[in-house]
Amino acid sequence: MRLSKLVNALKNAEIVFQGEDWEREIGELSADSRKQAQNSLFVCLCGGSIDSHEHAAEAVENGAVAVVTQKRLPVSVPQVLVKDAREALAILASAFYGEPSKRLKVIGITGTNGKTTTSYMLASILEEAGKKVGVIGTLGVRYARKTFRAELTTPDPISLQKTLADMLLCGVEYAVMEVSAHALFYKKTAGVRFATCIFTNFTQDHLDFFHTMSAYRQAKLGLFSPEVCPLAIVNGDEETGREIYRIRENLSGAKTVLYGLNTPTDCFAIVTDESINGSECMLNINDKLCRISLKMTGRHNIYNALAAAACAVELGIPAKSVEAGLSNINGVCGRLEKTAVFRGAEIFIDFAHTPDGLGKSLDALRKHCRGRLVCLFGCGGNRDKTKRPIMGETAARKADFSVLTSDNPRYEDPLDIISDIEKGYRRFSSRFVIVPDREKAVDYALDYLKSGDILLVAGKGGEEYQEIMGIKYPFDDHDIIGKLLEQKGKNPLF
């Protein structure tokens, strides 16, 4: 695409030094000055300790024929001056790849917890309706028999738009994507046209980055402005969900559908039976009835199912596909996933890494626990430290015994992280043990189990690594549990 045409996608941009190069063909977009990228358009970004404006000359040496910048630079190529380079990058990426979201139905899902499960539930419903679906999120990217690992919940704008464009080429009709608060803060989705957006819930997380709950909430709310989101599917049992509804209530072009279990909403569920293996429910989705057998434990998964069902019906999907899609999904990797049985005790793996997420998973398992409820967990390093004692308190209140261990310590000492957790735990209980090595912790927890117990291994879910001092070492709770059970002479399958 020609530089002049590409830059036309930006509003209020100032052009500095056009010359003949203004009609150069742009071969790719780049935000990494170190990358060899011939005939590229380099976008200068500021973030953390790095200001890539300082490296624009390096980008030119490596093949950039123009730069997008927030200030004039001493380089001899055309410059495009913008107020917000991150927003500009997202818009340029969309234009460069042919604005794929305009030809896809893109559904964005945000919230502290439940994004991944809701996305997979919705994908299952759409696939039952015969639709071709792509999914982008924490567990990676999948579409048209392609799968990719995810470095981030929401990819950077260039990767995101490239993926959406490839989905189109592969015949995908619906793209279901998780939208993180960080992505919204950095305007990664500025170039995406959403058909629908879903709000799951809002609880404490990411205060290392946002510092206050108010700032974190504002980032989430950004997805639900009418110009971004024409149709919102919102949890009406959540205060922030009701706030989204109030904000949008009298705005033109902003339809909002509420779902919930405890307050009057457009979409609700009547739960007829609950067990450790799932729930039997009758869903009322704007007076369309769907009877489902949900093979996923816990009330929080009923909320996720309601969100997916409400979205699907609003998109014109028939009730029978909602029933089949929700009833046929057997679970989501690392999301309160029953993994094994050992000595008559059931073992679950869950991604729960927030106080609310851990509490809901423990509550869900407590209802069906005949023996002791055991919780193994840690907290991530170089992340929100304020939630560590709260997670300790949560486990102390809701579990009978806990094994405090390492999660992804990153650049922190695991013992320092565990000490923070312990401060909250000791306020309510002394029934815990500290085993910093996560594999040894799992081994300890397995040996502790008796018939009727339930073990929740929390924090990492479907992750396949453990990050220590900048290195990601192979580590999967599923594999560790399987290996240890084999060593104990037990078949890990249930």
N, C-alpha and C positions, 0 to 999 in steps of 0.2 A: 504494500500500500504506500502511496506517495506521502511524504511528510506533510505536505500542505493539506491533503485530504484528512489525514489522521488527526492533525491538530484542530481541524474544524469541529471535532467532537467536544472540544473544551470551550466553555463559555468564559468570557472576560479574561482570556489569556493575552499577554503582551508579547509580541514577536520582536526579538532583537537580532539584527544582522540576518537578513534573508539570503540575498545573493542567489547564485545558481543552485546552491545546495538545497534551497527550499523545495525543489521538485525532486529531490533524491528519493529513490525507492527504499523504504525501510524494511529490512529483512527480519528483524526481531526487536522485542522490547527487552530492556535489561535494567536491573536495579543493583547490580553487582559490578563495581568498577574493575574488579580483578579478572572478570570473565572475558575471554576472547570472543567478541561478538561483532563481526564485520557488518557494516551498514545498519547498525543498531541505533535505537533511540534510547538514551540513558536518562533515567529519572532519578534525581537527587532526593534522597530521603533522610530525615533526621529521626534518630531513635536511640534511646539508651545512651551509651558513651560514644556513639559513632554519628558523625555528620558527613554524609557522602558528598556534600557540596565540596568538601576538601579534597575529594578524590576524582572530581570530574575530569581533570586533565589526564589522569590514568585511564579513565574510561575512553577518552578520545584516542589515546595511544593504542587502546585495545580494539578500536574499530567503530566507536560511536561517531555518527555523523551529525548528531544534534543532541541537545540536552534539554530536559525539563527541569526547571529550577525555581526556587523561591527568592533568589537574589541574583543580580548580575555577576557573571563569573569571567575570569580572564582566560577564556578559551576561544579558539578561532572558528567555531562551528555555530550554526544557528542555535539560539537560545529561546526557549518558550517559558516566559515568566508566569507563574501561577501563585495563588495565595496558599493553596494546600496541595502539596505534591503527592501525598498519599491518595487523596481523592482523585487527583488527575491521573495517577497510575491506574486506578481501578476503571476509570472511564475510558482511558486510552486502550487498556487491555481488552475491554469489551468491543471497542471499535475495531481494533486490530484483528480480532477473531470473528468479525462479522456479526456482532451483537447476538450471540446465540440464544440468550435468555428470552429474546422477543419471539423466538420460534419454538421454545420449550415451555412447558408449564412447570415453573420452579416453585417449590414449596420450601420455605425457610422455617426452621424450628429453633427457638431459643428458650432459655430457662436454665436455672442452676443445675437441675437434675432431670433426667428422663428424656433428653434429646435423642440419644442413640436408640433407645428402645422404641420411642414413638416413631422414629424414622423407619425402622425395620418393620414395625407393625403396618405403617402406611404403605410401604413398598409391597408388603405381602398382599394387602387389600387390592392395590392397583394391579398387581400381577394376576390375581385371581379374576380381575375384570378384563384380562387380556391385554393390558397395557405394557409397553416396554418402559422399564424404569431404571434410573441410575440413582445411586446413593452416595453421598459425600459426607464423611464425618469422622469421629474418633477412631472407629474401627477400620478406616480406610475408605477407598473409593472402589465401587463395583458397578459394572454395567456391561451388557453384551458379552458376557463370559470373560471380561477383563477385571482384574483386581489389582489394586495398588495399596501399599502401606501409607499410612498418614503420618506426617511429621507434626501436623497441627490439626485441630478439629476443623477449622475452616482454612483452606489453602490460601497462599498469597494470591493476589489478583491475577497475575500472569498465568499461574498454574490453574487457577480456578476457571478462567475464561477459556483456556486451552482445552481443559477437560470438558466443559460444557459444549464447546465446538465439536469435539470428537464424539461426544454423546449424540449430537445431531447427526453426524455422519453415519453413526451406527444404528440409526433409527429410533433412538430413545425419544419418548414423548414426555415423560415426567421426570424431573430431577428433584430428588428429596435431599435437602442439605441441612446439616447442623450449622447454626450461626452463633458463634461464641461472642461473649461480651468484648473480648479483645479485638475480634474481627470488626465489630461495630465501632469500637473506639478508633481503630485505625482505618475505618471506611473501606475495608476490603471488598464489601459487597455494593459499593456505590454504583458499579456498572451493571448490576443485576436487576432485571425486571421480575419481581415476584408476582405469582398468581395468588398465592395465599401465604400467610405467616401464622405460625402456631406459638403460643406462649404456654409453657408447662408449669413453672413455679419460680419462686425467687426466695433464696435463703443465703446465708453467709458463705462467701467464697471470694477468692482473688483480692482480698484487701491489701495484700502486698503490693498490688498494682494500682487499684482504685482508691485505696486508703479509707474511703468511707462507703457505707452502704448506699448512700444517696447517689454518689458518683457511679457506683456499680449499677444501680437501678436505672439511672439516666441513659447509660449505654444500652441497656436492654430496650428501653422505651423507644429508642431511635429507630428500631425496626418497624414500629407500628404507626408511623406517620402516614397519612392517606396517600401521599405521593409515592411512597415506597410500597405500602401494603394496602391494596384495595379491599381485601377480605382477611379478617383476623379471626382465628380460632383461639379462644382465651379461657383459661382456668378461672371460673367464677367463684371458686372457693378460696382463692388467693387474693390478698389485699392488693398486690400489684396488678393482678389480672383485672380486678374491679376498677383500678385506676385507669388502666388502658381503655376499658369500656367507657368510663366517664369522659376521657379525653376525646374519644372518637364519636361519642353518642350523637352529637349535633353537627358533625362535619359531613359535607357531601362527598360521595365517592368513597365512603369508609364504612363498609358493613362489618359488624362484629357479632360473632356467635359465641355464646357462653356455654361451657360444659362444667359439670361438677357432680358431687354426691350429696353435699350438705346444704346447699342454698338453691333457691329457684333458678333454674337455668334452662336454656333451649334444649340442651342435650344432657341426659342423666342416665344412671344405671340402677336397676334393682338387682341386688346380689342375692341369689337364691341358695348358694352353697359355696363354702370356701374350704380348701384343704391345703396341705403342704405342696400339692401338685398343681394347684391353680384354683380357678373360680368359675362358677356357673352364673351367668348374668343375662338379664334382659336389658338391652340398650334401647332407649328412646331417643332417636336422633331427629329432632324437629318432627315428631309424631310418626316417624318411620321406625318400626320395631325390628330389632335384630337380636336373636338369641345366640349367645356365644358360649363356647367352652374354652376358657382362656387357660392355657397350659403354663402359666407364669404366676408365681407366688406373690401375694401381697396386694393391699388396696392401692398402693401407688401405681401398680401396673394396670389396675382398672382405670385410673385417671389417664394413663398413657393410651389405653385402648379407646377411651372416650374421645380423646384429642384426635387420634388417627381416624376414628369412625366419622366424627363430625366433619373433619376436613374432606374426607372421601365423598360423603354425601353432598356437601356443598359443591364439589367438583363434578357432580352428576353421576357418581358411581352407584350402581344399584345396591339395595340392602343385602341381597343374597351374596354379593361379592364381599361385602363387609363381614358378614357372618363367616364365610369360608376363609377369608384372609386372616381374621383374628383367631379363629378356631384351629387353623392348620399350622400356625407358626408355633414351633416347639420351644422357642426361647431365643435369647440373644447372647452371644458369647460374653461371659464375664458379667452378666447383669442378673444377679441373684440366681445363678445357674447351678442346678443340682449336678454335682460332678462325680460323686462316689458314695459308697456306703462301706463303712469299716466298723467291725464289731457291733453291728446293729445301730451305729450312729450315722447320721446323714451329713454330708459335707457339701457346702455351698461356696461358690466363688462370686464375689461381687466387686464392682468398681467403686463402691461407696467410699468417697474421699472427702466428704463434708459432714458436719454434725447432723444435718437434716437427713442426708442420704444414709448415713450409718444408722441413725435412729429408726428410720422407716424400715430398713432391712431387718434390724433386730426385732422390731415390733411384729413384722410379718412372720418371722420364724418363731417368735415366742408363742404365738397363738397355737402352734402345732407341735410344740416341744414337750415330749413326755419325760425327758430327763433334764440335763443341764444344758444351758445355752452358752456356748463357748465362742469367744470372739478373738480372732487374731488380726491385728492391724498395726499400721504405723502412719506417719504423715510425711509428705514430701518436703525435701529440703529446699531452701531458697524460695519459699512460697509463704502464703499467709500464716504467720506464726500465731496469730490470735485465735485461730480455730483449734489449735492443738490441745490446750487444756479443756476446751469445750467438747472435743471428741473424746477425750479421756473421761470427762464427766458423763457423757452420753453412754459410753460402754459400761462404766461403773454402775449406772442406774439400770441399764436394760439387760446386761449379760450377767451370768452367774460366775463367770471366770474369764479372764482375758490374758492373751499372750501379746505383750507389747514388743514390737520388732521394727525392722527397717522397711521403708518403702522405696522411694527414689531419693536417697540422701543428697544427691547432687554434690554441692561443694560444702555441705555442713557435716559435722561429726554426728553419726547416727545416735550416739548416746545423748548428745545435747537435745536432739529432736525428741527422743523418748523421754527425757527429763521434763520437757515442756508438757508432754501428754500426761506424765505421771502426776504432775501438780494438780491437774483437774481430777484425775482418777482418785487420788488419795483423799479428796474431800468427801467421797461417798463410799469408798470401798478399799479394802486391802487385798482383795481376791484377784491377784494378778501375778504374773512373773515376767521378767525382762529377758528376752533372748535376742540380742541385736542381729545376729545372722539369720536372714529370713528363712533359708532352707532348714536350718537347725530349729528355728521356731516352729515351722510346719511339722517337723518330725516330733517335737515335744508335744504339740497339740494333738497329733494323731495318737500318740501313746497315752495321752490323758483321757481319751474318749472311752465311754462305756455305752452299752445298749440304751437306746432312747435319747441319747444326747444329739445335739446339732452343733456343728462347727461352721462358723462363718469366717472365711478367709477374705478379708476386705482390703480395698485400697488400690489394687492393680487391675483387677478384672481381666480383660483380654490383652493386656500389655504383654509383649514378648521380650522385654528387656528390664534391666535395673540400671539406672543411671547413677554412676559414682565418679566424682571428680572429672566430669566432662566426657566420660566414656560410657557407652551403652553396652552393658554385658548381657548376653543371652540369659533370660530368666522369665519363665512362664509358670504361674502358679499351677496351671493344669498339669504341665509336664512334671513339676516338682512333686505334686501330690501323687501322680501316677507312678513315678519312679520310686518314691518312698514306700508306697503300698506294695509294689512288686518286691522290694527288698524285704518287706515284712511277710512275704509269702501270700499276699492277698490279691485277688483279682480286682483292679481298680474300677472296673465297670459295674454298674448297678442294674 
